[in-house]
């Protein structure tokens, strides 16, 4: 009797083990199949560019006021007088005070080492660097010529930019999205599928300002005294988008 019970329990255990193995096998198969189906979601990627070209609305230029002398206090006083004269000139040509910034200020001694190794101070050199923004672009040549006439002989490059390129970026993005949708629809029609919703979006952008113009390397405009032949040109704002469409 005990032997029969023992055999029966062994048989039940074997049956349960078989059922458990079958259950686990079905569950694993379902999980693998679900993962496989998810990775096989049908989709297409489509990229397109949008470009907006516009004229710059602001010019930025740099110049330096340089003053030399034997006495440091006198050098600073003379430099302040030069700066006041220059600032008044810029203001008379429409440059606002908020658009004028001192970007550097350095006062250092000049040494003569001919008599001893430690050197003897022979004077002082003061350099004040100024950055200005010009919003009336037609006045840029006149301003450059006027600065030179006032003894400002260290004038940096002139750069033309768009003060708020974000508005142009939005327009370029809209263009790119419309182009990507159109290209995706044309492809879907050709291969006989239907577009679903957009399931992914990526964007890249580029900003291409015009070249810088070097005041010192440009000859004056003919017939215009104290001027420089600077032209603002145009700027390109480019946005690239990639749309991923689900296929139905």
C-alpha positions as CSV (number, residue, x, y, z in Angstrom):
1,X,0.0,0.0,0.0
2,X,2.8,2.4,0.9
3,X,4.5,1.5,-2.3
4,X,1.4,2.4,-4.3
5,X,1.1,5.8,-2.6
6,X,4.7,6.5,-3.2
7,X,4.4,5.7,-6.9
8,X,1.3,7.9,-7.2
9,X,3.0,10.8,-5.6
10,X,5.9,10.4,-8.0
11,X,3.6,10.4,-10.9
12,X,1.8,13.5,-9.8
13,X,5.1,15.3,-9.3
14,X,6.1,14.3,-12.8
15,X,2.9,15.6,-14.2
16,X,3.2,18.9,-12.4
17,X,6.8,19.3,-13.6
18,X,5.7,18.8,-17.2
19,X,2.8,21.3,-16.8
20,X,5.2,23.9,-15.3
21,X,7.7,23.4,-18.1
22,X,5.0,23.9,-20.7
23,X,3.6,27.0,-19.0
24,X,7.0,28.6,-18.7
25,X,7.8,27.8,-22.3
26,X,4.6,29.4,-23.5
27,X,5.2,32.5,-21.4
28,X,8.8,32.9,-22.6
29,X,7.6,32.4,-26.2
30,X,5.0,35.2,-25.8
31,X,7.5,37.6,-24.3
32,X,10.0,37.0,-27.1
33,X,7.3,37.3,-29.7
34,X,6.1,40.6,-28.2
35,X,9.6,42.0,-28.1
36,X,10.1,40.9,-31.7
37,X,6.9,42.5,-32.9
38,X,7.7,45.8,-31.1
39,X,11.1,46.0,-32.9
40,X,9.4,45.5,-36.2
41,X,7.2,48.6,-36.0
42,X,7.1,49.9,-39.6
43,X,8.3,53.5,-40.0
44,X,10.2,55.7,-42.4
45,X,12.5,58.6,-41.7
46,X,12.5,61.7,-43.9
47,X,14.9,64.7,-43.7
48,X,14.6,68.2,-45.2
49,X,16.1,71.6,-44.9
50,X,14.5,75.0,-44.6
51,X,16.4,78.2,-45.3
52,X,15.5,81.9,-44.8
53,X,17.7,84.6,-46.2
54,X,17.5,88.1,-44.7
55,X,19.5,91.3,-44.6
56,X,21.3,92.1,-41.3
57,X,19.8,94.8,-39.1
58,X,22.7,95.6,-36.9
59,X,26.4,96.3,-37.3
60,X,29.1,95.7,-34.6
61,X,32.5,97.3,-34.7
62,X,35.5,97.6,-32.3
63,X,38.0,100.3,-32.0
64,X,40.7,101.4,-29.5
65,X,41.5,104.8,-28.1
66,X,45.3,104.9,-27.4
67,X,46.9,107.6,-25.4
68,X,50.6,107.9,-24.4
69,X,52.5,110.3,-22.1
70,X,55.1,110.6,-19.4
71,X,52.6,111.1,-16.5
72,X,50.1,108.3,-15.8
73,X,47.5,110.8,-14.4
74,X,47.8,113.1,-17.4
75,X,47.5,110.1,-19.7
76,X,44.2,109.1,-18.2
77,X,42.9,112.6,-18.3
78,X,43.8,113.0,-21.9
79,X,42.3,109.7,-22.7
80,X,39.0,110.6,-21.0
81,X,38.9,113.8,-23.1
82,X,39.4,111.7,-26.3
83,X,36.7,109.3,-25.2
84,X,34.2,112.1,-24.5
85,X,34.8,113.6,-27.9
86,X,34.4,110.2,-29.6
87,X,31.2,109.4,-27.6
88,X,29.7,112.7,-28.6
89,X,30.5,112.0,-32.2
90,X,28.9,108.6,-32.0
91,X,25.8,110.0,-30.3
92,X,25.5,112.6,-33.1
93,X,25.4,109.8,-35.6
94,X,22.6,107.9,-33.9
95,X,24.6,105.4,-31.7
96,X,22.8,105.0,-28.4
97,X,24.6,105.0,-25.1
98,X,23.3,101.5,-24.3
99,X,24.9,100.3,-27.5
100,X,28.3,101.5,-26.4
101,X,30.5,99.2,-24.2
102,X,34.1,99.5,-22.9
103,X,35.4,96.0,-23.6
104,X,38.9,96.6,-22.4
105,X,41.0,99.1,-20.4
106,X,44.7,98.8,-19.8
107,X,47.3,101.2,-18.5
108,X,50.9,100.1,-18.4
109,X,54.4,101.7,-18.1
110,X,56.9,101.9,-20.9
111,X,60.5,101.1,-20.0
112,X,63.9,102.0,-21.3
113,X,66.5,99.2,-20.8
114,X,69.4,101.0,-22.5
115,X,71.1,102.1,-19.3
116,X,70.3,99.3,-16.8
117,X,68.9,95.8,-16.8
118,X,65.9,96.7,-14.6
119,X,64.8,99.4,-16.9
120,X,63.6,103.0,-16.4
121,X,60.0,104.1,-16.8
122,X,59.9,106.6,-19.6
123,X,56.1,107.0,-19.9
124,X,52.8,105.3,-19.9
125,X,50.5,103.7,-22.5
126,X,46.7,103.6,-22.1
127,X,44.5,101.6,-24.4
128,X,40.7,101.6,-24.1
129,X,38.8,99.1,-26.2
130,X,35.3,100.0,-27.2
131,X,32.5,97.9,-28.9
132,X,29.6,99.7,-30.4
133,X,26.4,98.6,-32.2
134,X,25.1,100.6,-35.1
135,X,21.5,100.2,-35.9
136,X,21.3,102.6,-38.8
137,X,23.4,100.6,-41.2
138,X,23.7,103.4,-43.7
139,X,25.7,105.5,-41.2
140,X,28.5,102.8,-40.8
141,X,30.8,104.2,-43.5
142,X,30.5,107.7,-42.1
143,X,31.1,106.6,-38.6
144,X,34.3,104.7,-39.6
145,X,35.6,107.6,-41.5
146,X,34.8,110.0,-38.7
147,X,36.6,107.8,-36.1
148,X,39.7,107.9,-38.3
149,X,39.5,111.7,-38.6
150,X,39.5,111.9,-34.8
151,X,42.7,110.0,-34.5
152,X,41.3,106.5,-33.8
153,X,43.7,104.5,-35.9
154,X,43.0,101.1,-34.3
155,X,39.7,100.0,-35.8
156,X,38.8,96.3,-35.8
157,X,36.5,94.3,-38.2
158,X,32.9,95.3,-38.8
159,X,30.4,92.4,-38.5
160,X,26.8,92.5,-39.7
161,X,24.3,90.3,-37.9
162,X,20.6,89.9,-37.3
163,X,19.8,90.9,-33.8
164,X,17.0,88.4,-33.3
165,X,17.6,85.3,-35.6
166,X,15.1,83.2,-33.6
167,X,12.1,84.5,-35.6
168,X,13.9,83.5,-38.8
169,X,14.7,80.1,-37.3
170,X,11.0,79.4,-36.6
171,X,10.2,80.3,-40.3
172,X,13.0,78.0,-41.5
173,X,11.8,75.2,-39.3
174,X,8.3,75.4,-40.6
175,X,9.7,75.2,-44.2
176,X,11.7,72.1,-43.3
177,X,8.8,70.4,-41.7
178,X,6.5,71.0,-44.6
179,X,9.1,69.7,-47.0
180,X,9.7,66.6,-45.0
181,X,6.0,65.8,-44.8
182,X,5.6,66.3,-48.6
183,X,8.6,64.1,-49.4
184,X,7.3,61.4,-47.0
185,X,3.9,61.5,-48.5
186,X,5.3,61.2,-52.0
187,X,7.4,58.2,-51.0
188,X,4.4,56.6,-49.3
189,X,2.3,56.9,-52.4
190,X,5.1,55.4,-54.5
191,X,5.5,52.3,-52.3
192,X,1.8,51.9,-51.6
193,X,1.7,52.5,-47.9
194,X,-0.1,55.1,-45.7
195,X,1.5,57.5,-43.4
196,X,0.6,57.5,-39.7
197,X,1.5,59.9,-37.0
198,X,5.0,61.4,-36.4
199,X,6.7,59.3,-33.7
200,X,10.1,61.0,-33.6
201,X,11.5,64.5,-34.4
202,X,15.1,65.8,-34.5
203,X,16.4,69.2,-35.5
204,X,19.7,70.9,-36.3
205,X,20.3,74.5,-37.3
206,X,23.0,76.6,-38.8
207,X,23.6,80.3,-38.8
208,X,25.7,81.8,-41.6
209,X,26.5,85.5,-41.1
210,X,28.2,87.5,-43.8
211,X,31.9,88.0,-43.9
212,X,33.7,90.4,-41.6
213,X,35.0,93.6,-43.3
214,X,38.4,94.8,-42.3
215,X,38.5,98.6,-42.1
216,X,42.3,98.8,-42.5
217,X,42.4,96.7,-45.7
218,X,39.6,98.5,-47.5
219,X,40.0,101.6,-49.6
220,X,37.7,104.6,-49.2
221,X,34.5,104.9,-51.2
222,X,35.1,107.2,-54.2
223,X,33.4,110.6,-53.9
224,X,32.6,110.0,-50.2
225,X,35.0,111.6,-47.7
226,X,36.0,109.7,-44.6
227,X,34.1,106.6,-45.6
228,X,34.8,102.9,-46.0
229,X,33.2,100.5,-48.6
230,X,31.5,98.2,-46.2
231,X,28.3,96.3,-47.3
232,X,26.1,94.3,-45.0
233,X,25.3,91.5,-47.5
234,X,22.8,88.9,-46.5
235,X,22.5,86.1,-43.9
236,X,21.2,82.6,-44.1
237,X,19.4,80.8,-41.3
238,X,19.2,77.1,-42.1
239,X,17.2,74.4,-40.1
240,X,17.4,70.7,-40.8
241,X,14.7,68.4,-39.5
242,X,14.2,64.6,-39.5
243,X,10.7,63.3,-39.1
244,X,10.0,59.6,-38.3
245,X,6.5,58.5,-39.5
246,X,4.7,55.5,-38.4
247,X,3.3,53.4,-41.4
248,X,-0.2,52.1,-41.3
